[in-house]
Amino acid sequence: MVFAFFGWVDAQDDPPLSSGLQSLIEELAASREGSIDYQSMIEDFQELYHQPLNINHADAEALGRLHMLTSYQIQSLIRYRERYGPLLSIYELPVVFGFTTRLAQKMEPFITVDLSRSQRQKPLPGVAGLIGHSRKHIIVRSGQTLERQKGYLGLHQTYPGNPLRIYSQLGLRYHNRLRLGATLDKDPGETFLRNDNPWGFDFHSVHLFVQNGRWMDKLAVGDYDIRYGQGLVAWSGLAFSKSSMVLNLARHAAAIDPYTSANENDFFRGVALEKKWLPLTISLFYSDKHIDANLQDTMPSGEKVFSSFQESGYHRLPGELFDERSVRERVIGGSVTYNKGRMKVGLNGIHYFYDGLMIPEPRPYNAYRFSGRSNSNISLDYQISLNRLYFFGEQAWSLGEGRAWLNGVHSRLTPGVGLCLLHRYYERDYQALYAAAFAEGPRPQNERGLYLGLEAEAGKDLLLRAYMDAWRFPWLTYASASPSSGWDGLVQLDYTPKRHSMMYLRFQRKSSSGSRLNAVSGLMMAEEVRRSKLRYHLRYPLTASVVSDTRMEYVYARSEGISQGLMVYQDIGFHPGRWPFRFDIRFALFDTDDYNSRIYAYEDDLLYMFSIPPYYSRGYRTYLNLKYSLGRMDFWVKLARTGYVDKQTIGSGWNEIQGSHKTTLYTQVRLRF
């Protein structure tokens, strides 16, 4: 990695995200439809900033929370400690094979070196001790689109609730031992304290998480995340795939984590526990909750029939309210891991069942999708470190159905040159509803592919990053009426002459071929889609407190016709270290032919909130994001406006706005005590 995940760190409590993480989030948003949960990753950085990680005793799981080390670098650091003993200083890191001075500088705010021997945690204090010595916070956020949308107009408006989005979070953290919190959320258009939500918010989430306890190493009660292996069986929360972090493919996430986000679907609810009897680690969990599903019918026996899961999280219109929490889902699973020396092997399993019958829509591409009341998945994952080679992978089965396997190797040829090779083979009838492994498609199913990543340093200021990925879908997909294939690649050159200055030039291209059914002639027609992007980005500090970001990006897309797009923006960030306020402003111009040539750009936002809007059509976008701190109180305000020169209406359906501009206003308050 070249860029720190936070631009620089000073006395303020919430350092701004750097270009490195912003770029990663942009790429994830551009490659996936729907909302993506980044909150757990940002919370990791916040916690490490307040309580730096002791790298002399951290295991692979803890080092993975830094989100800036490759699998090889993690194993290289562990081997270095085993051979030479604990590090005497952070500045010893560049001596570790695979590390550089720049990487050590990026890690410095989030790590520490403690030469004392690691000791087991003391028992948790009583209630008074927890309250008195823990970090606590309350966050309240609200906002809305200022222009009236169609669903809120008229004497009998369609949406039953007001257009406000209201979010609240309460949290308590006692070192790394105990976390207790609640998350409450109301989406625009949903009711509040009436009708279907008499208790207030539409979504409620509570978690209790205890770590390093007397009887259990981890205990989660309430809502939590489960992450096993490389994601072929169970993986909830954020899952990285292809990005400009070309070597960061192997996963080291914790098997159990508390759930703190507002995504209403991608989590487990119940109890989970983990116990270590070295070299064995055993993890078990049970989840029981009601989920949104697209109900189709009710059988004479009273059993429900549904076609798919509803993942939008919106509960406003009659159809959405009818589907809300309509199906009961129960999940049980576990993992047994053997970890000794340079080898880690895990056996993972999960079984889920519903109180209804799932029957997908009768489409050809759904022929091998999950159907029925229950399913089971098991897998065997491994991680092996041999000299300069790091092997990782997972082999999985859906019982009675198909198989899937993923295997990769990561190597550092020299301290400045790294390679990563990954092969995946997912059979068309492999069915794993909770999987989130590396894949080109939306799930690890019906896919074969080969990925090659390269990272090479050229001197102290230049870094070349590139990847090439080729794949094939042996069966039909939603986008193609026949087997299809494709490839995509990225080449990026980073130049970092100073610690807080950088620029990069990126070229990315993606090509896929398949076929579609002509609605008029009824004939199958070959279809090829190509998309190329060229980006230049420059970050430069104007003063010690003012930083400038300039970007220009061009997109060329070709499917049925040719579509082009251009976007340029200028950001100014004012982040004084000792003053009680900071702000970020942007002015962007964009001109694209249509949605196919859209361009994504990350925006600075409120704490734990993210904006990566697609820029398309012709117009401008500007925003002001302001934070002010007063003692233990923090205040945020974000005002954003998008204007179009070629539109008289914005959006569609009940979200349509009559006019050529759209304005949003959000405010947030945090109390720390």
C-alpha positions in Angstrom: 0.0 0.0 0.0 1.2 3.5 -0.8 -1.5 5.7 0.9 -2.3 5.8 4.5 -5.9 5.1 5.3 -6.1 8.4 7.0 -4.5 11.4 5.4 -2.7 12.6 8.5 -3.3 12.3 12.2 -3.3 15.2 14.6 -5.0 16.0 17.9 -8.5 15.7 16.4 -10.6 12.6 17.3 -11.7 11.6 13.8 -8.9 11.8 11.2 -10.2 12.2 7.6 -10.1 9.3 5.2 -7.2 9.4 2.8 -7.3 8.9 -1.0 -6.3 5.3 -0.6 -9.4 4.3 1.3 -11.6 6.7 -0.7 -10.5 5.0 -3.9 -11.2 1.6 -2.6 -14.7 2.5 -1.5 -15.4 4.1 -5.0 -14.3 0.9 -6.7 -16.6 -1.2 -4.5 -19.5 1.1 -5.1 -18.9 1.0 -8.9 -18.8 -2.8 -9.0 -21.8 -3.6 -6.8 -25.4 -2.4 -6.9 -27.1 -1.5 -3.7 -25.8 -0.4 -0.3 -22.4 -1.5 1.0 -21.5 -1.7 4.7 -18.2 0.1 5.4 -19.0 1.0 9.1 -17.2 -2.0 10.7 -14.0 -1.1 8.8 -14.1 2.5 9.9 -14.8 1.5 13.5 -11.7 -0.6 13.4 -9.6 2.5 12.5 -11.3 4.6 15.1 -10.6 2.0 17.8 -7.0 1.5 16.7 -6.5 5.3 16.7 -7.6 5.5 20.4 -6.0 2.2 21.4 -3.1 1.4 19.0 -2.4 -2.3 18.3 0.6 -3.9 20.0 2.3 -5.5 17.0 4.6 -7.6 19.2 1.7 -9.7 20.4 -1.0 -9.3 17.7 -2.0 -12.4 15.8 -3.0 -12.6 12.1 -6.6 -11.7 12.9 -5.7 -8.6 14.8 -3.1 -7.5 12.2 -5.8 -7.9 9.5 -7.9 -5.2 11.2 -5.3 -2.7 10.1 -6.7 -3.2 6.5 -3.4 -2.1 5.0 -1.3 -5.3 5.2 -1.3 -8.1 2.6 -1.5 -11.7 3.8 2.2 -12.2 3.0 3.2 -9.1 5.0 1.2 -10.4 8.0 2.9 -13.7 8.0 6.3 -12.1 7.3 5.9 -10.0 10.5 4.9 -13.0 12.6 7.9 -15.0 11.3 10.2 -12.1 12.0 9.0 -12.0 15.7 9.5 -15.7 16.0 13.1 -15.5 14.7 14.4 -12.3 16.2 12.0 -11.7 19.1 9.8 -8.6 19.7 10.4 -5.4 17.8 12.3 -2.7 19.8 10.8 0.2 17.9 8.2 1.0 15.2 11.1 2.1 13.0 12.4 -1.5 13.0 9.4 -2.4 10.7 11.2 -1.6 7.4 13.7 -4.3 8.2 10.9 -6.9 8.0 10.9 -8.5 4.6 8.0 -7.0 2.5 7.8 -3.8 4.6 9.0 -0.3 3.6 9.6 3.0 5.4 6.5 4.5 3.8 4.3 1.6 5.0 5.7 2.0 8.5 4.8 5.7 8.4 1.2 4.8 7.4 0.9 2.3 10.2 2.5 4.5 12.9 -0.7 6.2 14.2 -2.4 2.8 14.7 0.3 0.6 16.2 2.5 0.5 19.2 5.5 -1.6 20.4 5.2 -3.0 23.9 8.2 -5.1 25.1 6.4 -6.6 28.1 5.1 -10.1 27.9 1.5 -10.5 27.0 -0.7 -11.3 30.0 -4.2 -12.5 30.1 -6.8 -9.9 30.8 -8.0 -9.3 34.3 -11.7 -10.1 35.1 -14.1 -7.4 34.0 -15.0 -4.9 36.7 -18.4 -4.4 38.1 -21.1 -2.2 36.6 -19.8 0.9 38.3 -16.3 0.2 37.0 -17.5 -0.4 33.5 -19.5 2.8 33.4 -16.8 4.9 34.9 -13.8 3.6 32.8 -15.4 2.9 29.4 -15.8 5.1 26.4 -19.4 5.9 25.7 -21.1 7.9 22.9 -24.5 8.8 21.6 -25.0 9.7 17.9 -28.2 11.2 16.5 -28.4 12.0 12.7 -31.2 13.2 10.6 -31.6 14.6 7.1 -33.7 14.6 3.9 -34.0 15.7 0.3 -35.2 19.3 0.4 -37.1 19.2 -2.8 -40.5 17.4 -2.6 -40.6 14.0 -4.2 -43.7 12.6 -5.9 -44.5 10.2 -3.1 -44.9 13.0 -0.6 -47.2 15.2 -2.7 -51.0 15.5 -2.7 -53.7 15.3 -0.2 -53.2 11.6 0.0 -49.5 11.1 -0.2 -48.2 7.7 -1.2 -45.5 7.3 1.4 -47.1 7.1 4.9 -44.1 8.7 6.7 -42.2 11.9 6.3 -39.1 12.3 4.1 -36.7 12.4 7.1 -34.0 9.8 7.5 -33.4 9.4 11.3 -30.5 7.4 12.8 -29.4 6.9 16.3 -26.6 4.9 17.8 -25.6 4.3 21.5 -22.3 2.6 22.2 -20.2 1.6 25.2 -16.7 0.2 24.8 -14.4 -1.0 27.6 -10.9 -1.4 26.1 -11.0 -4.4 23.8 -12.9 -6.5 26.4 -16.5 -5.5 26.1 -18.8 -3.7 23.7 -22.5 -2.9 24.2 -24.6 -0.8 21.9 -27.8 -0.2 20.0 -28.6 1.1 16.5 -32.0 2.6 15.5 -32.9 3.7 12.0 -35.8 5.1 10.1 -35.7 5.4 6.3 -37.4 8.2 4.3 -41.1 7.5 3.9 -41.3 5.1 6.8 -43.6 6.0 9.8 -42.3 6.9 13.2 -44.1 6.2 16.5 -47.3 5.2 14.6 -49.0 2.7 12.3 -46.6 -0.2 11.7 -43.8 1.3 13.9 -45.5 2.0 17.3 -42.2 1.7 19.0 -40.5 4.4 16.9 -37.8 3.4 14.5 -38.4 0.9 11.8 -35.1 -1.0 12.4 -33.7 -1.9 15.9 -30.4 -3.6 16.5 -28.7 -4.4 19.9 -25.4 -6.2 20.6 -23.4 -7.3 23.5 -19.8 -8.6 22.8 -17.4 -9.9 25.4 -13.8 -10.8 24.6 -11.1 -12.6 26.5 -13.5 -13.6 29.3 -12.9 -16.2 32.0 -15.0 -18.9 30.3 -15.1 -17.8 26.7 -12.6 -16.0 24.4 -15.6 -14.4 22.5 -19.2 -14.2 23.3 -21.8 -12.3 21.2 -25.4 -11.9 22.2 -27.9 -10.0 20.0 -26.7 -9.0 16.5 -23.4 -10.1 15.2 -21.3 -10.9 12.1 -20.0 -14.3 11.1 -17.0 -14.7 8.8 -15.4 -18.1 8.0 -12.5 -19.0 5.7 -12.4 -17.1 2.4 -16.1 -16.5 2.3 -17.4 -19.6 0.4 -19.7 -20.7 3.3 -20.5 -17.7 5.5 -19.4 -14.1 5.4 -21.5 -11.2 6.6 -20.5 -7.5 6.4 -17.9 -5.9 4.2 -16.1 -8.3 1.7 -13.4 -6.9 -0.5 -12.9 -8.2 -4.1 -11.0 -6.6 -7.0 -9.6 -3.2 -6.4 -6.5 -1.1 -6.8 -5.2 -3.0 -3.7 -4.2 -5.7 -6.1 -2.5 -8.0 -3.6 -5.1 -7.9 -0.8 -7.1 -10.9 -1.6 -6.6 -13.4 1.2 -8.8 -12.8 4.2 -8.0 -12.8 7.9 -11.2 -11.4 9.4 -12.4 -12.4 12.9 -14.9 -15.3 12.9 -17.2 -13.4 15.3 -17.7 -9.6 15.5 -20.5 -7.4 17.0 -22.9 -6.0 14.4 -23.1 -2.2 14.6 -24.4 -1.1 11.2 -27.9 -0.2 9.9 -28.1 -2.7 7.0 -31.3 -4.5 7.8 -30.4 -7.9 6.2 -26.8 -8.8 6.2 -26.3 -10.0 9.8 -27.1 -12.7 12.3 -29.3 -12.4 15.4 -28.9 -14.7 18.4 -25.8 -16.0 20.2 -22.3 -16.9 19.1 -19.3 -18.0 21.0 -15.6 -18.9 20.5 -13.2 -20.9 22.7 -9.5 -21.5 22.2 -7.7 -24.7 23.3 -4.5 -24.0 21.5 -3.8 -25.0 18.8 -7.6 -25.5 18.3 -10.2 -22.8 18.1 -13.9 -23.7 18.2 -16.7 -21.3 17.1 -20.4 -21.9 17.3 -23.5 -19.7 16.6 -27.3 -19.8 16.4 -29.4 -17.1 14.7 -33.2 -16.7 14.7 -34.8 -13.7 13.1 -37.6 -12.7 10.6 -36.5 -11.4 7.2 -38.1 -9.6 4.3 -39.1 -11.8 1.4 -41.1 -11.4 -1.7 -44.2 -13.4 -0.8 -46.0 -15.1 -3.7 -48.6 -17.4 -2.3 -49.8 -19.3 0.8 -50.3 -23.0 0.6 -53.5 -24.7 1.9 -51.4 -25.9 4.9 -50.7 -22.2 5.7 -47.0 -22.4 4.6 -45.7 -19.3 2.8 -44.2 -19.4 -0.7 -41.7 -16.7 -1.6 -39.6 -16.1 -4.7 -36.6 -14.1 -3.3 -35.3 -12.1 -0.4 -36.2 -8.4 -0.3 -32.9 -6.5 0.5 -33.8 -2.8 0.1 -34.7 -2.3 3.7 -37.5 0.1 2.8 -40.9 -0.4 4.4 -43.2 2.3 3.0 -45.5 1.1 0.3 -48.1 -1.6 0.8 -46.1 -4.2 -1.0 -43.0 -3.5 1.1 -45.0 -3.6 4.3 -46.6 -6.9 3.2 -43.1 -8.4 2.7 -41.6 -7.0 5.9 -40.2 -9.6 8.2 -42.5 -12.1 6.6 -40.3 -15.2 6.7 -38.7 -16.7 9.8 -35.1 -17.7 9.3 -33.0 -19.9 11.6 -29.3 -20.5 11.1 -26.9 -22.7 13.0 -23.2 -23.2 12.2 -19.7 -23.5 13.5 -16.0 -23.8 12.8 -13.1 -25.8 14.1 -9.7 -24.3 13.3 -6.2 -25.8 13.8 -3.5 -23.1 13.9 0.1 -24.0 14.6 3.3 -22.7 13.2 3.0 -21.7 9.6 -0.2 -23.6 8.9 -3.9 -22.9 9.6 -6.7 -25.3 8.6 -10.4 -24.8 9.3 -13.5 -26.9 9.0 -16.6 -24.8 8.6 -20.3 -25.6 8.4 -23.7 -23.8 8.2 -27.3 -24.9 8.0 -30.2 -22.6 7.4 -34.0 -23.2 7.2 -37.1 -21.2 6.7 -40.7 -21.4 7.7 -41.7 -21.0 4.1 -40.9 -22.5 0.7 -38.6 -20.6 -1.6 -39.4 -21.0 -5.3 -37.5 -18.6 -7.6 -39.2 -17.0 -10.6 -39.3 -19.4 -13.6 -36.5 -17.9 -15.5 -33.8 -19.9 -17.3 -31.0 -18.2 -15.4 -32.7 -19.3 -12.1 -32.6 -23.0 -13.0 -29.8 -23.7 -10.4 -30.7 -21.1 -7.8 -31.6 -22.2 -4.3 -35.1 -23.5 -3.9 -36.7 -25.3 -1.0 -36.9 -24.8 2.8 -33.3 -25.5 3.9 -29.7 -26.0 2.8 -26.4 -26.8 4.3 -22.8 -25.8 3.4 -19.5 -27.2 4.6 -16.0 -26.2 3.7 -12.3 -26.8 4.4 -10.1 -23.7 4.3 -6.3 -23.4 4.7 -3.5 -20.9 5.0 0.1 -22.1 4.6 3.3 -20.0 4.7 6.5 -21.4 3.1 9.5 -19.1 2.9 8.5 -16.4 0.3 5.2 -18.2 -0.6 1.9 -17.8 1.1 -0.9 -20.3 0.0 -4.6 -19.8 0.9 -7.9 -21.3 -0.2 -11.1 -22.9 0.6 -13.0 -26.0 -0.8 -16.8 -26.0 -0.2 -19.8 -28.1 -0.8 -23.6 -27.4 -0.7 -25.0 -30.8 0.5 -26.7 -32.6 -2.3 -25.8 -29.9 -4.8 -22.6 -28.5 -6.2 -19.1 -27.6 -5.2 -16.9 -24.5 -5.1 -13.2 -24.0 -4.6 -10.8 -21.1 -4.4 -7.0 -21.3 -4.3 -4.4 -18.6 -4.3 -0.8 -17.9 -3.7 0.9 -14.7 -2.8 4.7 -14.1 -3.0 7.2 -11.3 -2.5 9.9 -11.8 -5.0 11.9 -8.9 -3.6 10.9 -6.4 -0.8 9.5 -4.1 -3.5 7.9 -6.7 -5.9 4.8 -8.8 -5.0 2.7 -11.2 -7.0 -0.7 -12.8 -6.3 -2.4 -15.5 -8.3 -5.9 -16.7 -7.6 -8.0 -19.4 -9.2 -11.7 -20.0 -8.5 -14.1 -22.7 -9.8 -17.7 -22.4 -8.7 -20.1 -24.9 -10.1 -23.4 -23.7 -11.4 -25.4 -25.6 -8.8 -23.3 -24.5 -5.8 -25.8 -22.8 -3.5 -24.6 -20.8 -0.5 -26.9 -18.0 0.5 -24.5 -16.5 3.0 -21.3 -16.7 1.0 -19.4 -13.7 -0.1 -16.2 -14.9 -1.7 -14.0 -13.4 -4.4 -16.1 -13.4 -7.6 -17.0 -11.4 -10.6 -20.7 -12.2 -10.3 -22.9 -11.3 -7.4 -22.3 -14.6 -5.6 -19.8 -17.5 -5.8 -21.8 -19.6 -8.3 -21.6 -20.5 -12.0 -18.1 -19.0 -12.4 -14.6 -20.0 -13.4 -11.8 -17.5 -13.3 -8.1 -16.7 -13.0 -6.7 -13.5 -11.4 -3.1 -12.2 -11.5 -2.0 -9.1 -9.5 1.3 -7.3 -9.5 2.8 -4.6 -7.3 6.3 -3.2 -8.0 8.2 -0.3 -6.5 10.4 1.8 -8.7 12.5 3.8 -6.4 11.2 5.4 -3.2 8.5 7.6 -4.9 6.9 5.4 -7.6 4.7 2.3 -7.3 3.2 0.3 -10.1 0.0 -1.7 -9.4 -1.8 -3.9 -12.0 -4.1 -6.8 -12.2 -5.7 -8.9 -14.9 -8.8 -11.1 -14.3 -10.4 -13.4 -16.8 -13.7 -15.3 -16.1 -16.4 -17.4 -17.7 -20.0 -18.1 -16.7 -20.8 -21.7 -18.0 -24.5 -21.2 -17.4 -26.9 -18.4 -18.1 -26.9 -15.2 -16.0 -29.3 -12.3 -15.5 -27.3 -10.3 -18.0 -26.8 -12.9 -20.7 -29.2 -15.5 -22.3 -26.3 -17.9 -23.0 -22.9 -18.8 -21.4 -20.7 -15.8 -21.3 -17.1 -14.7 -20.6 -15.1 -11.6 -20.0 -12.0 -10.0 -18.6 -11.0 -6.8 -16.9 -7.7 -5.2 -16.0 -6.2 -2.2 -14.2 -2.9 -0.4 -14.4 -2.1 2.3 -11.9 1.1 4.4 -11.3 1.4 6.1 -8.0 3.8 9.0 -7.4 4.4 10.1 -3.8 7.2 12.7 -3.6 6.3 13.8 0.0 4.4 12.2 2.9 1.2 14.2 2.3 1.5 14.7 -1.4 0.6 12.2 -4.1 -0.7 11.7 -7.6 -1.8 8.7 -9.5 -2.7 7.8 -13.1 -5.1 4.9 -13.6 -6.4 3.0 -16.6 -9.0 0.4 -16.3 -10.8 -1.7 -18.9 -13.5 -4.3 -18.7 -14.9 -6.4 -21.6 -17.7 -9.1 -21.5 -19.4 -11.0 -24.2 -22.7 -13.0 -24.2 -26.0 -12.9 -25.9 -29.5 -11.5 -25.4 -32.9 -12.4 -26.7 -34.4 -9.9 -29.2 -37.9 -9.1 -28.0 -39.1 -8.4 -31.5 -37.6 -11.2 -33.6 -37.3 -13.8 -30.9 -33.8 -14.5 -32.1 -30.6 -14.8 -30.0 -28.2 -12.0 -30.7 -24.5 -11.8 -29.7 -23.7 -8.9 -27.4 -20.4 -7.4 -26.3 -20.0 -4.8 -23.6 -16.8 -2.8 -23.2 -16.0 -0.1 -20.6 -12.8 1.8 -20.3 -11.8 4.4 -17.7 -8.9 6.8 -17.4 -8.3 8.8 -14.2 -5.8 11.3 -13.0 -5.8 12.4 -9.4 -3.6 14.9 -7.6 -3.5 15.6 -3.8 -1.3 18.5 -2.6 -1.2 20.3 0.7 -1.5 24.0 0.2 -0.6 24.7 3.8 -0.2 22.6 6.9 -4.0 22.7 7.4 -5.3 23.0 3.8 -5.2 20.2 1.3 -6.3 20.2 -2.3 -7.6 17.3 -4.3 -8.1 17.5 -8.1 -9.4 14.8 -10.3 -10.2 14.3 -13.9 -11.8 11.1 -15.2 -13.0 9.9 -18.6 -15.2 6.9 -19.4 -15.8 5.2 -22.7 -18.6 2.6 -22.8 -19.7 0.5 -25.7 -22.7 -1.9 -25.8 -25.5 -1.3 -28.3 -23.9 2.1 -29.0 -21.0 4.3 -27.9 -21.3 6.3 -24.7 -18.7 8.7 -23.3 -18.4 10.6 -20.0 -16.2 13.2 -18.5 -16.0 14.5 -14.9 -13.7 16.9 -13.1 -13.8 18.0 -9.5 -11.9 20.2 -7.1 -11.9 19.5 -3.4 -10.5 21.8 -0.6 -10.2 20.3 2.8 -9.5 22.5 5.9 -8.3 20.3 8.8 -6.5 22.4 11.4 -5.1 20.3 14.2 -5.9 22.6 17.1 -9.0 24.5 16.0 -12.5 23.1 17.0 -13.8 22.9 13.4 -12.9 21.5 10.0 -14.6 21.5 6.6 -14.5 19.9 3.2 -15.9 21.5 0.0 -16.3 20.2 -3.6 -17.3 21.6 -6.9 -17.7 19.1 -9.7 -18.7 19.3 -13.4 -19.8 16.3 -15.4 -21.0 15.5 -18.9 -21.9 12.0 -19.8 -24.0 10.6 -22.7 -26.1 8.3 -20.5 -26.1 6.1 -17.4 -23.7 3.6 -19.1 -20.9 6.2 -18.9 -21.6 7.1 -15.3 -18.6 8.0 -13.0 -18.4 7.4 -9.3 -16.7 9.7 -6.9 -16.3 9.4 -3.1 -17.5 12.3 -1.0 -16.5 13.4 2.5 -19.5 12.8 4.8 -20.7 12.6 8.3 -19.1 10.1 10.7 -20.1 6.5 9.7 -22.0 7.8 6.7 -20.8 7.4 3.1 -21.7 9.0 -0.2 -20.5 7.6 -3.5 -23.1 9.0 -6.0 -22.9 8.2 -9.7 -22.3 11.3 -11.9 -24.3 11.0 -15.1 -26.1 13.3 -17.6 -24.8 16.9 -17.7 -24.5 19.3 -14.8 -22.7 20.1 -11.6 -22.5 18.9 -8.0 -21.2 20.8 -5.0 -21.2 20.1 -1.3 -20.0 21.5 2.1 -19.3 19.1 4.9 -18.6 20.9 8.2 -17.6 19.5 11.6 -17.5 21.6 14.9 -16.4 20.3 18.3 -17.3 21.8 21.6 -15.9 19.9 24.5 -17.4 16.4 24.4 -20.0 17.4 21.8 -19.3 17.1 18.0 -21.6 18.6 15.4 -21.7 17.8 11.6 -23.6 19.5 8.8 -23.6 18.4 5.2 -25.3 20.4 2.4 -25.1 18.9 -1.1 -26.7 20.0 -4.3 -26.8 18.5 -7.8 -28.0 20.5 -10.8 -28.7 19.4 -14.3 -28.7 21.5 -17.5 -30.5 18.9 -19.6 -33.3 17.7 -17.2 -36.6 19.0 -16.0 -37.3 16.0 -13.8 -35.0 13.9 -11.6 -35.5 10.3 -10.5 -38.5 8.1 -11.3 -41.6 6.6 -9.8 -42.6 8.0 -6.4 -39.1 9.5 -5.9 -39.4 11.8 -8.9 -38.6 15.5 -8.4 -40.1 18.1 -10.7 -37.2 20.4 -11.4 -33.6 20.5 -12.5 -31.8 20.2 -9.1 -31.7 18.0 -6.0 -30.6 19.2 -2.6 -29.9 17.2 0.5 -29.3 18.4 4.1 -28.0 16.2 6.9 -27.0 17.0 10.4 -25.4 14.9 13.1 -24.6 15.3 16.8 -22.3 13.1 18.9 -22.0 13.2 22.6 -18.9 11.4 24.1 -18.8 10.7 27.9 
